[in-house]
């Protein structure tokens, strides 16, 4: 994969949908553009993939400019900002090169506000979607972590709807970087006061995926967790198969188009704990989230 100067939007809203897959729209005349992206309360950079819906929908496109107007409107004030378009190239060995047009809004968004993204193109054709931003909550705390056993505990409070709780481990195997991801949405426990804990033990899953011989050659380098809250705009695709998710109407909140635009409040936290002067675990400064970090799937 070629790494562009700006981060490429590789959000996968529909599990099992790969770059080379195509599908036919159910009602072609109803769809103008597909829009995929999210607005993050904790970021001032928001990326959206925009693709014209043609006779056959494909996630690849030519390098020609789409000549579109893409705007983001804060509903409470009516203020609009114009998004700038950027062309990115995705390539895997043995596969065709695929080009994507992504549009970025570099504005802060505000909790419990609604925002509408509108795409306008040739002949005044438009597609739009509105997403609400969830409430703010404190940065979660990594209370303990054992990098040798891949065990630990993360705690926090203030989340009403959990949509992402995923750990990414980064290892080195000789000159090769190995990335291992584990979702822990099902491991969240919440008490009567709204405090949550996520206890994890990922060593057995690592062994199952790579085998004991390979795991012995892995050198631990880094680990972090993405935790995100959402609301009704987050797609509820958990429990459905890839064939169901590939249908145009399986996950869609774009009017006169296809795709999902969601509101989130996400943190990317180190698993290595931070401590205060009394050696009590405290929240570490969160890391910057890249568009490729956050995968929109189901929530709870």
N, C-alpha and C positions, 0 to 999 in steps of 0.2 A: 504493500500500500504506500503510495506516495504521500509524504507529509507536507501539506501546504503551509505557507507562512501563517495563515489564519486558521483557527481550528475548524475542521470539517464537521458538519452536522451529520452524524451517523446514528441518530435516534431511531430505534426500532420500536414503533408503537404496536405493530402486529407481530406477535411471536411466530417464528417460522417463515416470515416473508423475507426472502433474500433479494439481492440487487437485481439478479437476472430474471426473477419471476415476473409474469404479467398476468393480468386478469381483465375480463371484459366488464364494462359497467353495466348495471342492471337497466338503467334508463339513461342512455347516453346524453340525451338532450338536457337532462337536469344538472349535469356536472360541467362546470367550467374549469376550475383549478383544484388541485389537491394542495393542502396546507398541513404541514406537520411541524410542531414545535411546542415550546412551553415558555411561560413567563415565570421567572423565579424571583420571589420576594427578596432573596439575599444576594441578588446579582444585578448589575447595571448593564448586562450584555445578554441579549435574548436572540436566539437563532431560529429561523423558520425555513424549511425546505419547501419551495413552491414549484409545482410542475403543472403545465397545461394538461387537461384531460383530453386525450385524443381518442381515435377509434379503438385503439388498443392501449391500455395504460401501461407505461413502463417507467421505472424509476431512473432510467438513463435519459439523457438529452444531448442535443448537439451543443457545440460551444458558442452558437449564435446567441446574442442577447435576446432575452425574452420580451423586452420592451414593455415592462409592466410597471404600474404604480402600486406600491405596497405601503400601506399606512397603518399606524397603531393609534387608536383613540382611547383616551381615558374618559369613561362614560360620565363620571361625576362632574367633570369640568368641560367636556367637549373638546379638549385640546388634542390635536393630532400631531404625530411626528412621522416623518417619511423614512422608510427603511432603505438601506443601500444594498444592492445585489452583488454577490461574489460567486464566481465560478470555481468549483472544486472538482478534482479528478480522483476517482477511486479505481484502484487496480489491484487485482490479485493474480498471482502466477497461474497461467493457464486459462485465465478468464479475459473477457473483453474489457476494455477501458470504459468506464461509465462516468459521465459528467453530471454534476448536480448544480443547480442554482440555489443558493441560500441567501436569505435576506436577514440583516441584523438590525436590531433596535438597541441603541446604546442610551437607555434611559432607566432610571430607577422606577420601580412599580411599588404600589402601596397596598398594605394589607386590607383585606375585605373590600377591595375595590374591583370593579369590572372593567375589562379592556376588550376592545374589538379590533381584530386585524382584518383588513379589507384588501383584496387583490383585485385590481381593475386592469383590463387588457384591451385588446383590439375590439372595436365595435361597442365599447362600453360594457363588455361582459364582466361580471363580478362574482366573487365568492368571498364569504366572510365568516368569521367565527368569534364568539364572545367567551371569555374565560374569567372566572373570579379568582382572586388571590386569597389564599388561606391566611389565618391569623399568624402573627409572629410567635415564636416560642424560644426559650433559652437554648444555648448551644449544649448539646448532650455531652456527657463526661465519660471518658474511658476510665473505668475504675481499676481495671487490672488487665494485663495482657502478657501471655507467655509465647514469645515468638518461636520457641522450639517445639511446643506442643500445639500451637494454634488454638489456644483457649483464652477466654477472657470474659469481661462483663462491661457493657455500656449501659448507662442510665441517663434518664432525663425526665422532662415533664412538659405539659402544655400542648400535646398533639391530640387532635380529635380524630383524624383519619390518617392512618399510616399507609403510605403508598410505596415507599422504597426503604429497605433496610438491608443493604448489600455490602459485604466485605470483599475487597480486592487485595489479594496477596501477590507480591512480585518477587520472583526468585530468579536466580541465575543458574543455568545448567551449562557450564563451560562458557562459550561465547554467546549462548542463546538465552534470551529473556523469556521466562515462563510466567504467564499471568493466570491466576486461579481465582475465580469469583464464586461467592456463595451468598444466596439470599437467606435472610433470617426473619422475614416477615412473620412466619409461623411460630417463631420463638419469642415473640414479644409478650411479656406479661405486664399487666397494668393493675395497680391497686385502686382502692376506692377514692383516693385523692388525685388520681390522674397521673401518678408517677409510674414510669415504665422502666423495665429492665430487659436487656437482651443478653442472655448467657449463650456462649457459643463454644463448640468444640469441633473444629474443622479438620483435624488430623485424619480421622477415618475416611472422610470424603476425598481428601487428597490422595491417600493410599489407594482408594478404589479407582480413582481416575487414572493415575499414572503408574501404579504398581510400586512395590517396595524397592526394586532395584533402581528405578528412575528417581524415586523420592530421596534415596540415599545420596544422590548426586546433586540435589537441589541446595543452593545456598540462599538463605533468606536475605532479602534486601529491604523490603518495605511492606507496610500494610495500612489500609485506611478503610473507613466505613462511610458510605453515603446514606444519610438518613433524610427522608423527605416526607412532609405532610402534604395533603391535597384536599380536594373537595369533590363535589359532584361532577366536575369537568374531567376528572381523571378516568381513563377508560377502564371498564370492569371486565378485562379479558381473562382473568384467572379462571382456570378450569375448563376453558374451551380449547379445542384442538387447532392446529395450524390451518387445516382446510377451512374451518369455520371463520377464522380470523382473516383469511385471504379474500373473503367476500367484501365488496365495497361498502355495504351497509353494516358490517359487523361492528365496527368501531368508527363512529363518525359524528362530529358536532359542527362540521363545516356546512354552511347553508349554500346551496347551489354549487356544491363541490364535494370533495372527498377529504378525509383526513381528520386529525384530532389536534386541537389547541387546548392546552391545559394550564392551570395555575398551580404552582407548587411553592413550598418554602423548604429549601434543601440546604443541608450542611455536609461538608466533606471533612471528616475528623480523623486525625491520626489515632492509631490504636495504642501507640506508646503513650502512657499516661503523663500528664503534667501535674505538678504538685505545688501547694502553697508552702509557706515557711514552716508550717507544722507537719509537713509531709502528708497532707490530706489531698486526695485527687481533686483537681479543678478542671474546668473546661480549657482545652488548648485552643489557641487561635485557629479558626477553621482555615482550610486550604481553599484555593480557588477551584471552582468546579468548571471543568471543560464540557462543551456540549456532548462529547462522546462518553462522558462519565455516566450520564443519567439515561437509563432505559425505561421507557414507559411500558409497564405491563399491568398486572392487576393490583388491587390494593385491598385493605381491610379496615 
